[in-house]
Amino acid sequence: MKLFLEHPAAAIYCYAKVTDCQADEENYLVTLHYELIREPDQDLLIKAALHQQQKLLRQRSLNRDR
């Protein structure tokens, strides 16, 4: 599969196995288990997750201060 990240801007190629798939009215939530992913790509995923977490924490902080 190919994953395209916004921050850091990157494309990650890996093998993954679908372990669950749930549909709602407009979207699907797909749970994957990574089978094979290169170490540099693992690092990119971690950076992307940390960036997203920082963004959410900043947003919560701003909402709390209002």
N, C-alpha and C positions, 0 to 999 in steps of 0.2 A: 504494500500500500504506500501511498504518498501522503505525507502530512505537510501542509504549508503553514508556516508560522508567521505571525505579523511582527512580533518582537522577541528575539532578534529575527529579522527577515531571513528566512531559510526554508529549504525544502528537505524533508527527511524521508528516506526510503527505508522500509523495514518490512518484515513479515510479521503478521499478527493473525490471531485466531479469534473469531467472534464467539464470545461466551454468552451473550445475552442481547436481545433486541426488543425494545418496547416502543410501541407507536402511540402517539396521541393524535389529536385532530389534524395537526399540520406537520409534525416533525417525528423523527425517530431518535431514540436514545440507544446508541450501540455501545456495548461494553466489549473491550478488546483485551486480549492477553498477548503481549509482545512475545513473539517466538524468537526473532533474531533482529537485533538492532546494534549498530556499530557504537563503540564507546564515545566517539565524538558527537554522534547524534543523541546519545543519552544525555550528554552534557548540555546540548542545545535544548532538549526537552525540559531539563531541570531549570535552566535559565529562564525559559518561557513561563514555566509554572511559578517561579519566584517573582517574575515581573507581574504576572496576573495577580498573585497574592498581594503584592505591594499596592497595586492599583485598588484592589478591593478594600484593603485596610485604610488607605487614604480616603476613599469614598465614605467608609463607615465613620471615620474620624470627623470628616466635614459634616456629615449628617447629624452626628452627635452634638457638635458645637452649635448647631442652628437652634 
